[in-house]
Amino acid sequence: MKNKMLAFGIGGTLLAALCCFTPLLPIVLTALGLTGLLGVLYNDAVLLPILAGFLILTWYAIWQRRKQ
């Protein structure tokens, strides 16, 4: 369970960081035909809390692993 949580946290952190700091999200949404969501999703008020949440999840998984 803890390995899955760590993998999910790291994967989510990497994906959120890529979407925050590169134009990956607009390219993917355009390719999928969902450009109407760009105004809502490609916003720092949405992406930065998601990134923070995944960072906290990653930290918690590492902390649980070291605790054992």
ZIURUR-V922996 format. One record per run of one state. SS is the DSSP state (alpha for helix, beta for strand, coil for the rest). FROM is the first residue (numbers start at 1). TO is the last residue. If there is no record, write none. Layout:
SS/FROM/TO
SS/FROM/TO
This chain:
coil/1/1
alpha/2/21
coil/22/23
alpha/24/32
coil/33/34
alpha/35/41
coil/42/43
alpha/44/67
coil/68/68
